[in-house]
Amino acid sequence: METYRAYLQSIKDRHHSLEERIQGTVSSRVIAEFVGTSALFPVLDAIRSITIDGVHVYLSEPAHYMLFFAAFMQAWYLGTANSSSWKTVFTGSLLGFGIYAPMDILFEGLAFFYQPYHMLFGAYSLMIAGLRALQVVTRGVEFLQTATTLLLNIGKLLLFPAMYIIIDQNLKGLHLLNGQVWPSFMDTNTHVYFFYGAVFVGILLGFAESQRIHYAHYLRYLVERLKQYSEWSLGKELINNAIDDPSSLGLRRVERSILFLDIREFTAWAEQADPQQVVDMLNRYYSVSEAIISDYHGHKPNFTADEVMTHFVTADVAVQTALELQIKLQEILNTHSLTVGIGLHTGEVIEGLVGSDSTRKYDIIGDAVNTAKRLESSAGKGEIVMSDATYKTLW
């Protein structure tokens, strides 16, 4: 049983690994958020402060550490959020300012509200929050998504000239709201070049990010579809295992507990029943069988007419599965006066991909498989017949 628990844990670990590869690991999402958006204002503010006052003065002020702490908390929230709704993105994008402002007010008091950089931080956070929320809302509408992404990147780039305006105009208090600040700044050709250069670079980055988002969405969609199609034939556990270790699909000798089940007198019943009734019953029979086998982490079942075949790592799980199959399938088959017979055998098999160069199937072959099939054929209505080898492994 301990071996089986370890096997189940390895399946969970591989599943998480695959999902992380598709969506990105938590750490990679947090770092991307921190570097790409959350830390943008703190970094530019650090450059401004160090340039004007020097490194020593910058490092001696607690407010700067609080600013980076708030940025990291924002990145952590957005990077680990289970939801990607516009409400989550909007709230998360304001979290940095929401954490920093109350902490800094404790140090500066009401003077906090007269600092132009604080006003800029608040306005910038609100703008980014609104545009990122709009980016989520317009997801799926390519033109609107591109336009929103362009505005978002332009907004990020304009933070740099906005800070420069405060430095260049030596703004204090609420002077940032003075209507003459902008015309005065744009009076100089170099400032005009600086401003429109930032807008142009923002547009270029916006187009690049828009393409990246488009291809990332398409690749995730493609990976999910291919994963789904592969799981139909190989099963989720085997796919997860094969992605981490492609050699796991190779042929090898292993011990498995093989389970066969078959509907008794199915052929005679099917010849008399309506074809649609036969198909509907088989579909329910397949669905219930596969659900039970999947719950016990059996291999993806093979369906051949009314026969189902699968195998398990341990015999005790195979027996538990057989018992539940008998109970649940009888509920379906009783209405048609049908029952199933089940055969179980444990032995050495060759497991892996078999077939031609163009068509292959993951399967098990060997005398143990044939024995399990013979036991199933000998099982009467509603019976489970197991081999001595299977019985002995239970004790």
C-alpha positions in Angstrom: 0.0 0.0 0.0 2.9 2.4 0.8 4.2 1.7 -2.7 0.8 2.5 -4.2 0.6 5.8 -2.2 4.1 6.7 -3.5 2.9 5.9 -7.0 -0.2 8.2 -6.6 2.0 11.0 -5.2 4.3 10.7 -8.2 1.3 11.1 -10.5 0.2 14.3 -8.7 3.7 15.7 -8.9 3.9 15.0 -12.7 0.5 16.5 -13.2 1.6 19.7 -11.4 4.7 19.8 -13.4 2.8 19.7 -16.7 0.3 22.3 -15.6 3.2 24.5 -14.5 4.9 24.1 -17.9 1.7 25.2 -19.6 0.8 28.1 -17.3 4.2 28.9 -15.9 5.5 28.2 -12.4 4.3 30.3 -9.4 7.8 31.8 -9.0 8.2 32.6 -12.7 4.8 34.4 -12.7 5.7 36.4 -9.6 9.0 37.4 -11.1 7.5 38.3 -14.4 4.9 40.5 -12.7 7.5 42.1 -10.4 9.9 43.0 -13.2 7.3 43.8 -15.8 4.9 46.1 -13.9 4.9 46.1 -10.1 8.5 47.2 -9.6 8.6 49.8 -12.5 7.7 52.8 -10.3 10.0 51.8 -7.4 13.0 51.3 -9.8 12.5 54.6 -11.6 12.0 56.3 -8.2 15.3 54.7 -7.0 17.2 56.0 -10.0 15.7 59.5 -9.5 16.6 59.5 -5.8 20.1 58.1 -6.2 20.8 60.5 -9.0 19.8 63.5 -7.0 20.7 62.6 -3.4 23.2 59.8 -3.7 23.1 56.1 -2.7 23.8 56.7 1.0 20.8 59.0 1.4 18.6 56.7 -0.6 19.5 53.6 1.5 18.9 55.5 4.7 15.2 56.3 4.0 12.7 53.6 5.2 10.1 54.7 2.7 12.2 53.3 -0.2 12.2 49.8 1.4 8.5 50.0 2.0 8.0 50.9 -1.7 9.8 47.7 -2.9 8.0 45.6 -0.2 4.7 46.9 -1.5 5.7 46.2 -5.1 6.7 42.6 -4.2 3.4 42.0 -2.3 1.5 43.2 -5.4 3.6 40.9 -7.6 3.0 38.0 -5.3 -0.8 38.5 -5.2 -1.1 38.7 -9.0 1.4 35.9 -9.6 -0.3 33.5 -7.3 -4.0 34.5 -7.8 -6.2 31.6 -8.8 -8.5 33.9 -10.7 -7.6 36.0 -13.7 -10.8 38.0 -13.7 -10.8 41.8 -14.3 -11.7 42.4 -10.7 -8.7 40.4 -9.5 -6.3 42.2 -11.9 -7.8 45.6 -11.1 -7.6 45.1 -7.3 -4.1 43.5 -7.5 -2.7 46.4 -9.6 -3.7 48.9 -6.9 -2.3 46.7 -4.1 1.2 48.2 -4.2 0.0 51.8 -3.7 -2.6 50.5 -1.2 0.0 49.0 1.0 2.7 51.7 0.6 0.5 54.8 1.2 -0.8 53.9 4.7 2.7 52.8 5.8 4.4 56.0 4.5 1.6 58.2 6.0 2.6 56.9 9.4 6.1 58.4 8.8 5.2 61.6 6.9 1.7 62.4 8.1 -0.3 64.7 5.9 2.8 65.8 4.1 2.5 62.5 2.2 -0.4 64.0 0.1 1.7 67.0 -1.0 4.5 65.0 -2.5 4.3 65.0 -6.4 5.8 61.5 -6.6 3.1 60.1 -4.4 0.4 61.7 -6.6 2.2 60.3 -9.7 2.4 56.8 -8.1 -1.3 56.8 -7.3 -2.3 58.1 -10.7 0.0 55.6 -12.4 -1.3 52.7 -10.4 -4.9 53.6 -11.2 -4.2 53.9 -14.9 -2.4 50.6 -15.0 -5.1 48.9 -13.0 -7.8 50.2 -15.4 -5.9 49.2 -18.6 -5.0 45.8 -17.3 -8.6 45.1 -16.3 -9.7 46.3 -19.8 -7.1 43.9 -21.2 -8.9 41.0 -19.5 -12.3 42.2 -20.5 -11.3 42.5 -24.2 -9.7 39.0 -24.2 -10.8 37.2 -27.4 -11.4 40.4 -29.3 -8.1 40.8 -31.1 -8.4 44.5 -32.2 -9.5 45.7 -28.8 -6.9 43.5 -27.1 -4.2 45.0 -29.3 -5.3 48.5 -28.7 -5.5 48.0 -24.9 -2.0 46.4 -24.9 -0.6 49.4 -26.8 -2.1 51.8 -24.3 -0.8 49.8 -21.4 2.8 49.8 -22.7 2.6 53.5 -23.7 1.4 54.2 -20.1 4.4 52.3 -18.7 6.9 54.2 -20.8 5.3 57.6 -20.1 6.1 57.1 -16.4 9.7 57.9 -17.2 9.0 61.4 -18.8 6.5 62.0 -16.1 9.1 61.6 -13.4 11.5 63.7 -15.5 9.0 66.5 -15.6 8.9 66.6 -11.8 12.7 66.8 -11.7 13.1 69.2 -14.5 10.4 71.6 -13.4 11.4 71.3 -9.7 7.8 70.6 -8.8 6.7 70.7 -5.2 3.4 69.9 -3.4 0.4 70.2 -5.7 2.3 72.0 -8.5 2.0 68.8 -10.6 -1.6 69.8 -11.3 -0.6 73.2 -12.5 -1.9 73.7 -16.1 1.3 75.5 -17.1 3.6 72.6 -16.3 3.0 70.7 -19.5 3.4 73.7 -22.0 6.5 74.8 -20.1 8.1 71.3 -20.4 7.2 71.0 -24.1 8.8 74.3 -25.0 12.1 72.6 -25.4 12.9 70.6 -28.5 14.8 67.9 -26.5 11.8 67.5 -24.2 9.5 67.1 -27.2 11.9 64.5 -28.6 12.0 62.7 -25.2 8.3 62.6 -24.9 7.4 61.4 -28.3 10.3 59.0 -28.3 8.9 57.4 -25.2 5.4 57.1 -26.9 7.0 55.6 -30.0 9.0 53.0 -28.0 5.8 52.2 -26.0 3.9 51.6 -29.2 6.7 49.2 -30.5 6.7 47.3 -27.2 2.9 47.2 -27.2 2.9 45.6 -30.7 5.6 43.1 -29.6 3.7 42.2 -26.4 0.4 41.9 -28.3 2.0 39.4 -30.6 3.5 37.5 -27.7 0.1 37.4 -25.9 -1.6 36.2 -29.1 0.9 33.4 -29.8 1.1 32.4 -26.1 -2.7 32.0 -26.0 -2.6 30.0 -29.2 0.2 27.8 -28.0 -1.7 27.2 -24.7 -4.8 26.4 -26.6 -2.9 24.0 -28.9 -1.1 22.3 -26.0 -4.4 21.8 -24.2 -6.1 20.3 -27.3 -3.2 18.0 -28.0 -3.0 17.0 -24.4 -6.7 16.2 -24.4 -6.5 14.2 -27.7 -3.5 12.2 -26.3 -5.2 11.5 -23.0 -8.1 9.9 -24.9 -5.8 7.1 -26.0 -3.0 7.1 -23.4 -4.5 8.5 -20.3 -3.6 11.5 -18.2 -1.1 9.8 -15.9 0.9 8.2 -18.8 1.0 11.5 -20.7 2.2 13.4 -17.6 4.9 10.8 -17.1 6.0 10.7 -20.7 6.4 14.5 -20.9 8.8 14.4 -18.0 10.5 11.1 -19.1 10.0 10.1 -22.8 11.8 6.9 -22.2 8.9 5.8 -19.9 7.0 4.7 -23.1 9.7 2.2 -24.0 9.1 -1.5 -23.7 10.0 -3.0 -20.3 9.1 -6.0 -18.2 6.9 -5.2 -15.2 4.4 -6.9 -12.9 0.8 -5.8 -13.4 -2.6 -6.9 -12.2 -4.8 -7.3 -15.3 -8.6 -6.9 -15.3 -11.0 -8.0 -18.0 -14.7 -7.6 -17.8 -17.4 -8.6 -20.3 -21.2 -8.4 -20.5 -22.7 -11.9 -20.4 -25.0 -12.8 -23.3 -24.5 -9.3 -24.8 -24.4 -10.5 -28.5 -27.8 -12.3 -28.2 -29.4 -9.2 -26.5 -27.9 -6.8 -29.1 -29.3 -8.7 -32.0 -32.8 -8.3 -30.6 -32.6 -4.8 -29.3 -32.9 -1.5 -31.1 -29.5 -0.3 -32.4 -29.8 3.1 -30.7 -30.7 1.4 -27.4 -27.5 -0.8 -27.8 -25.3 2.3 -28.5 -26.8 4.3 -25.6 -26.3 1.4 -23.2 -22.7 0.8 -24.3 -21.9 4.5 -23.9 -23.2 4.5 -20.3 -21.3 1.2 -19.7 -18.1 2.6 -21.0 -18.5 5.9 -19.2 -19.2 4.3 -15.8 -16.4 1.8 -16.3 -13.8 4.4 -17.2 -14.8 6.7 -14.3 -14.4 3.9 -11.8 -11.1 2.7 -13.3 -9.8 6.3 -13.4 -10.8 6.8 -9.7 -8.5 3.9 -8.8 -5.8 5.1 -11.1 -5.9 2.2 -13.4 -4.5 2.3 -16.9 -6.6 3.9 -19.6 -9.1 1.1 -20.5 -9.4 -0.6 -23.9 -12.9 -1.0 -25.2 -13.6 -3.8 -27.6 -17.4 -4.2 -28.2 -18.7 -5.1 -24.7 -15.3 -6.0 -23.4 -13.2 -3.7 -21.1 -9.5 -4.4 -20.3 -7.2 -2.4 -18.0 -4.4 -3.0 -15.6 -3.1 -1.8 -12.2 0.2 -1.4 -10.4 -1.0 -3.4 -7.4 -3.5 -6.3 -7.0 -5.4 -4.9 -4.0 -6.4 -1.9 -6.0 -7.4 -4.1 -9.0 -9.7 -6.1 -6.6 -11.3 -3.0 -5.2 -12.0 -1.8 -8.7 -13.5 -5.1 -9.7 -15.9 -5.0 -6.7 -17.0 -1.5 -7.5 -17.4 -2.2 -11.2 -19.7 -5.2 -10.3 -21.9 -3.0 -8.1 -22.1 0.1 -10.3 -22.4 -1.6 -13.7 -25.2 -3.9 -12.4 -27.3 -0.8 -11.8 -27.1 0.0 -15.5 -27.4 -3.6 -16.8 -30.3 -4.7 -14.6 -32.8 -2.9 -16.7 -31.7 -5.0 -19.7 -31.4 -8.3 -17.7 -27.7 -8.3 -18.3 -24.7 -8.9 -16.0 -20.9 -8.8 -16.2 -18.2 -11.3 -15.5 -14.7 -10.2 -14.4 -11.3 -11.9 -14.5 -8.2 -10.8 -12.5 -4.7 -12.1 -12.8 -1.3 -10.8 -11.7 1.9 -11.5 -13.5 4.8 -10.3 -15.5 4.0 -8.5 -18.8 5.9 -6.5 -21.4 4.5 -2.9 -21.3 5.1 0.0 -23.7 4.5 1.3 -27.2 4.0 -1.4 -29.8 3.1 -1.1 -33.5 4.5 0.2 -36.8 6.4 3.4 -37.5 3.1 5.3 -38.3 0.7 3.6 -35.9 1.5 2.8 -32.3 -0.4 1.9 -29.2 0.6 1.7 -25.5 -0.3 -1.8 -24.5 0.7 -4.8 -22.4 1.5 -8.2 -23.9 2.4 -11.6 -22.4 0.9 -14.8 -21.0 -0.4 -13.0 -18.0 -2.8 -11.0 -20.2 -4.0 -14.2 -21.9 -4.5 -15.8 -18.5 -6.6 -12.8 -17.3 -8.8 -13.1 -20.4 -9.3 -16.9 -19.8 -10.4 -16.2 -16.2 -12.9 -13.6 -17.4 -14.3 -16.0 -19.9 -14.8 -18.6 -17.2 -16.6 -16.1 -14.8 -20.3 -16.6 -14.5 -22.9 -13.9 -14.4 -22.1 -11.4 -11.7 -18.9 -13.3 -10.7 -15.3 -12.1 -10.2 -12.7 -14.8 -10.8 -9.2 -14.2 -9.7 -6.0 -16.2 -10.1 -4.0 -17.8 -7.3 -1.2 -15.3 -8.1 -3.5 -12.4 -7.5 -5.0 -13.8 -4.3 -1.6 -14.5 -2.8 -0.5 -10.8 -3.3 -3.4 -9.6 -1.2 -1.8 -11.1 2.0 
